[in-house]
């Protein structure tokens, strides 16, 4: 997934992925590899922005296709009470952008079906029942 130009860059990424900030600074070999890799960042190309965007399907029939990449907790404000609540949201990669949707029935569908991360799906907003949006989830092959 990473676009590495040299063996040293790959080693630095691998080392950084297996350690924490404090152990990198405590281990001279790891620190040297990470510092070396940091001098070559101008040659790297952006791959994906990790900051997620919320994706709302507003009208029945609207849909998107994406790769399911797991769940994330988000904080939402209750429109009636103004209270902050923590909710689960589904995460997808759609056209190289991380997208979120915290629809209750959508999250429930992904959890109950135990959809593996990396699964290509199509999500369609079907209808609204009271305050609950109903989605159809289709696995793509």
Secondary structure, DSSP 4 states (H G I P E B T S, - for coil): -----SHHHHHHHHHHHTS-HHHHHH-HHHHHHHHHHHTTGGG-----EEEEEE----STT-EEEEEEEEEEEEEEE-TTT--EEEEEEEEEEETTEEEEE--HHHHHHHHHHTPPTT-EEEEEEEEEETTEEEEEEEE--
